[in-house]
Amino acid sequence: MADKPAIVLVHGFWGGAAHWSKVITELHRRGFHDLHAVENPLTSLADDAERTRKMVRQIDGPVVLVGHSYGGAVITEAGDLPNVEALVYIAAFAPDAGESPGGLSQELPPQAFPNIAPDSDGYLWIKPDLFRESFAQDLTPDEALVMAVTQKAPLASTFGDTVTAPAWRKKPAWYQVSTGDRMIHPDNERRMAERMNPRKTVELDASHASLASQPGPVVDLIEAAANDVAGR
């Protein structure tokens, strides 16, 4: 097989790059050594897409761009760079042109929608005492506690930011559905996956935090995309 492509991991709302920790170690174990994890500000889709583009532009050679949750909207917007050769969505938003994560969620509200609360500065938080049952019910209480305490809140306005030119219309895509997702309705994930006609769709019996609770199957999907890129 040709050299493995670089992997760029993009986190979503209420988390940071460290949410990918188990995926990173498993990718490394499988021989992927050109690994990158974006730390997005979660201040606007434009800001987050540009931060992601800046990282991708630093990489020589092909890139597999992987997004979790809102990170799917980011890779949809930022995946237009010429060296991005595959998009992988992990329990993620995949908006079409003119769509936003907030609009998609309102069409099919997820179970934990009521557990999100704004603060006086315009940021949205998952109520800490409800974080595990909302975001990560299949993680240990200790793992979920750390995620709850370290959650990175997005500006509420980011929910309404719309995608301009969706990269999945031009780039091959892979999608992982979390059947126990309480942050994005599983049927919404299925709908977004189906319309992009992905190379492969995988359903996992997992929470929204599938990247932490089932890193092996998540890496299997990323590896499938990487193998496709390397085999071209």
N, C-alpha and C positions, 0 to 999 in steps of 0.2 A: 504494500500500500504506500502511496505517496506520503510525504510529511503531513503530520496532523495540522489542521488549521488552528488559528488562535480562537480561544473561547472568551467572549465578553459577556459577563453576567450583570443584569440590570435589576435592581430590587424595586419593590413597589411601595405603596403607602404603609406607614406604621412599622417600617423596618429600614435597615441599612444594608450595606454590602455584606456585613457579617451574617446575615440570614442565610447566605450561601455557604457557610463554613463546611457543612457535611458534604455538599456537592463538590466543593473545591478539593477537599482531601480525597474524595473518591475519583474525581477526574485525574488528579495527580497520580494516584495509584495505578490508573489505567494507561499512564504514559502521556497524558496531556500536560505539558509543562509551560506552554504559552497561555497563561491564564490571567484574566483581568476582571475586576469587580468594580463597577462604577459606584461612586457615592454621590447620589443625586440630591439636590437641595430640596426637592418637592415644593418648589415655589410657583412653578407654572410648567405646562407641557413644553413650551418653547425653551425655557431654561434647562429643563431636564434632558430634552432631546439634544440641545447644543452641548451640554456637558458630556453626554454619551458620544456624540460625534467627535468631540475633541479627543477622547480616548481612542476611538476607532482609527482616527487619522494618524495616530502615533504608531500604528501597527503596519508593518510591511507584510503583505501577503493576505490570503483569504481569512475571513472572520465568520464565525458562527455567533450570531447575536441572540442571547437568551433573556427573556423577560418574564418576571413573576408578577402577577397581580397587575397593578397600574404600570409596572415595568413593560407590560405588553403594549400599552399605548405608546410608551416611549420608543420601543424598538420599531413599532409601526411607523412612527414619525421620523425616526433617525436611521432607519434601515435602507435609505436610498443611496448611501455611499457605495461607490463602485466595488470596494473590496468586501462588502457584506454579501456573502453568498448563500446564507441560510438563516432562517428565523425560527426560533423555538419558543413556544408559548407554554408557560407552566402555570396552570390555573389563572389565566391572565386575560385581561381585556385585549380585544383585537378590533378596535373601532374601524369603521369604514369612513370615507371622507365625510366631514360634517358631523360625525358622531363624537360623543364624549363619554368618559366612564360614568359620570353622573346620570346622563341621559339613558345609557344602556341599563344602569341599575334600576332606574325608576320604571323602566318597561317591565322588568321582572325582578322585583325587590328580593334581596337575599334575606335569610332568616335573621341575621344579626344586625340588620340595618338600624333598628332602634337603639342599639348599644353604642352608637357613634354619637359623640357630643362635641359641640364647639366650645372653645374657650373665648375669653374676652378680647383676644388678639387676632381672632379669625382663623385659628388653627383647629383642625378636627382630630379628636382623640377617640380611641376605643376605651371605654370605661375600664380602668385597670382591673377591677374585681370581676369583670366579665370578659377579660381578654382571652383567657384559655377557652372558654366555651364558645367564643365568637370566632376566633382566628386559628386556634391550635389545639382542639380538643383531643387530638391523638398524640400530643407530646406529653412528657412528664410534667407534673406540677412545677418542678423546679425550672425546667426549660421554658415553660410558658410564663413563669414569673419573671425571668430575665427578659424575655421578649416584651412583656407588659411594661416593665420599668424602663426599658431602653427604647421603647417605641418612638419612632420619628414621625411626628405629626405633619401632614401636608396642610398647606393653605387651603381653606375650603374652596376658594375660587378655582383651584386646579381641577376639581371634579368636573367643572363645566367647560374646560378647555377642549377644543375639537381638533381632530386630526385633519390634516390638509390633503396629503397624497399618500394613502396607505401603501407601505412597502410590500405587504403580503400580496398585493395584486400583481407584483412583478417578480418577487423572489419566492423560492420554494419555502414552505413552512411545515412545521411539525407542531402538534398540540397535545397537551396533557390535561385531561379533565379530572377534577377532584369531585367524586360523587358525594362526599360529605361536606362540601364547601358551604360555609355559612356567610361568607363575605361577598362572593359572586355566586349567583344562583347556578347550580350545575346545569340546568337546562339552557341558561344564557351562555355558558361556556360551550355547550354542545352546538348551539346555534351559531356562535361566532366561529367555531372550528369548521362546521360543515360548509359555511359559505366561502371560506378561503380555500376549500378543496386541498387540504394538507396532504403531504406525502404519507403521513401516518398520524393517527389519533390513538391515544392510549387513555383508558379510564382507570383511575386508581381509587381504591376505597380509602380516601384520605381527606383530611381537613384542607383549609386554604393553605396551610403551611406544609404542603406536600414536599417542598424542597428540603425541609428539616425532618419530617416524619418518614419519608420514603426516598431517601437520596439515591439508593441503588436504581430503582426503576426510572427515576428522573434522569440520572446519568445515562441509563440505557438509551433514552430518547435523544439526549444531546449527542451521544456517541453515534447514533444512527444518522443524524444530520451531518456530523463531522465526517463519517465514512462516505456519505454521499458526495460531500464537497471534495474529499481527497481522491475519490475515484473518478472525478470528471477529467 
